Amino acid sequence: MSSSVVLHVEDLVAGYVRGVDIVRGASLTVHDNEIVCILGPNGAGKSTLVKAIFGLVPCRSGTVTLHGRDITGMPSHRQVREGIGYVPQSDDVFAELTIEDNLRIGAFTTMKQFRQRADRIYSWFPVLADKRRLVAGGLSGGQRRLLGIGRALMTQPTLLLLDEPSAGLSPANVHEVFSRIDEIRRSGVAVAMVEQNAVEGLALADTGYVLDQGREEISGPGDALMTDPRVRALYLGLANT
């Protein structure tokens, strides 16, 4: 496997309940300095795929490798130590704790470097620096999403998994969050994100994967998928023009 490959998923089958597979043979690859967008209709298995990669959903078969090492089914806390950060769609911050304490929890594996890493997060997300002593429950939806991402970055992962980062956000907040995701990629962190906002997601992504019934049906460069008639008709709701 090429050294440029950060994450490789091959024929993964996974599900919450024994005998009921949600992910049914999905494959994808994430390279260095790349944003991969995983999209598809509701029930396609997008979030389940990311959770299975991160060890939150049992894998029945297939493989997940990180930098060439097999991590299939590895518990999520060990994956954090291996270099993966994960931000769920909801419950991504501790609302009763301050912003700084949320970041402190994110740095549980490397507390000796907390100040240096927190300052780096604040440089990326100045709005969090300005509110660092306030409780996270008082943040806007977009600010909470940035805090969730910032907390995941405190361990300095090589791969960031995001589950629908634009969910529930206003268009202005979506633009802000996606701009920060692009900055994170340019800093050297590969990103794989599940996204319902196909237009914004594909505009940002280097590579896109369209899932249907638990497996990838279409894949290719993000800009190419934007104009692919199958994607436009099925997932973007646009005419085949």
N, C-alpha and C positions, 0 to 999 in steps of 0.2 A: 504494500500500500504506500502511496506517495507520502512523503513527509509533510506535504502541504495540506493533507486531509486532517482536519481536526476531529470530526465526528463522522462515522459511517454506520448506517443502519441497514441491515440486510434481511429482507423477508420476515419482518417482525410480526409475530402473532401475539396478541395480548387482550386481556379483558378482566373485568372486576369479579365476575362470577364464573366458577368452573363450568365449562361447557358452552359458555356464551362469549364468543370472540367479537370484540369491537374493532380492534386492529387486525387486519386479515392479510398479512403478507406485505406490509409497507416497507419501502426502501427509500433512503435519501442520503445525501452526502453534503457536509458543510466543510468548506475549505478555509484556510487562513484568511483573515481580513474580509470575510464574506458575510452578507446578510442573506439568509434563506427565509422565505415566506411560505408558510404552509396554510393553504386555504381550501375551501370546499363548502358544500351546503351543510346545514345543521344536521347533526347525526353522522357526519362522515368519518368521525373518529380522530379529529385533529387534536383536541386537548388530551384525549386518551393516549394518543401516540407520544406526545411530549411527556406526559406523566409516566408512561412505561419506560421511556428512555431514562428518566430521572429516578427510576426505581420505586415509584409510587403506585404502580399498577402491575400485577404479576404478568411476566412474559411466559408464553407457552413454548414458543420456538423462535428461531431467528437469532441474530446477533446485534449487539451494540458495541462499537469500539470507539475509544477516545485516544487519539494519537497512536492508533495501532494496537492499543491494549483492550482486551475484552472486558467490558464492564457490565455485561448483560445481567440484569437483576440485582446489581450491586445496590445496597441500601443508600438512600439519598444522602445521609450524613457523611458517608464515605465518599460519595461522588463529589461533594463539596470540597473535600480534601484533595481529590484528584484534579480539581480545576473546573468544575461546572457550577454556575450560578443559575438559580431558578426563581422566577417571579410568577406566582399564580395570578389568575384573573381577578380573584377577590381575596379578602383577608390577607392582603399583602403587607400590612403594617400593623404594629401594636398601637392602637388608637389612644390608649391611656398613657403611653410613654412619650417622652420628648423625642424630637427628631434625633438629637445626639444619642439618646439611649437606644433608639432603633438601630442606628449605625453601630453602636457598641455591641449589640446582640449579633449583628451581621459579622462582626470581627472576632467571633468567639474562638476561631482557630488560630488567630494571630494577634492577640491583644497587645503584645509588645510594640506593634507597629500601628496601633490604633490612630494616634494623632496624625501621622503622616498620611495614612490612607483616608481618614476623614477629611483632611484638608483637600485632598485630591477630589473627593466627591463634591465638596463645597465649591471647588473651582469649576467643576462641570455644571453644577446646579446651584447658582448663586441664590436663588429664592430660598433654598433650604438653609444656606448659611445665615441668611437674614432672620430666619425663624428657628434657629437650632435649639433654643431653650423653650420653645412652645410645644404643647402636646400635639401629636400627629393627628388626633381626632379633629383638630380645628383647621386642617388643611383642605384646600379644594381637591376635587377629584384628580385633576392633572398633577397637582403637587404631591398627592399621596402616591400616584403612580411613579413619579420621579423618585420619591423616597424608597419605594419598594425596589426599584432598580438600583438605587444607590446602595441600599443595604446588601443586595446580592453581589454587588461589585466590591464589597469590603474585603473579600478573600482573594481579590485579584484573579478571577477565573480567566481561563483561556476561551471558554465557551459560555455564552449567556442564553438561557432558554426563557422565552417570554410567552405567556399564554394570554393572547388578546390584549395587548397593551393599550389599544384605543377604546376598549369597551366602556361605554357610558360617558365618554368624554365629549366636550363641545369641539367643533371644528378647530377653534384656536388652540385648545389644549392638545388635540391630536397632532397638530403641526409642531407644537413645542416638544411633545414627547418623541415624535419621530425624528426631529432634528437632533435631539440628544442621543437617540439610538445610533444615528449616523456618526456622531462624534465618538461614541463608544467604539464602534467598528473601526474608525480611523485611528483609534488609540492602540489597536492590536487585538481586540476581543472579537472573536467570531460570534455571530448572533443567529439563532434559529427562533423564529416567532410564528405562533399561530395568530391568524388575523382574519376577522370577518370583513373588515374594510378593505376589499380587494383592490380597489383603485389606489388608495394610499399605500397599501402594503406592497403591491407590485411596483409602484413608482420608486419605492425605496430599495427594493430587493435586487440583489445580483441574480439570484436564482429563485424560481418559484416551483412549488409542488402543489398540484391540485388533487385532493383526496376525494374519493367517492367509495362508500361502503367499505371503508377500512383499508384501502390500498390506493397508491398513487395512480391516477389515470392519465395525467398530463404533467409534464415537467419541462423546464427550459428557462432561458434568461427572462428576468422580470419584464423587460420592455417587449420581448417577443410575445409573452403570454398576454400582455395588455391588448395586443391586436389579434390574437388567435381567435378565430370565429367561435370555436367551441367554448372557450373561457368567457368570451363576451356574452354569448347566448345563455350559458348555463349559470354563471356565477356573478357576472357584472350586470346582468339585466339589460344589456345593450343589443341593438340590432346588429345583424351580421352585415356590416358595411365596411 
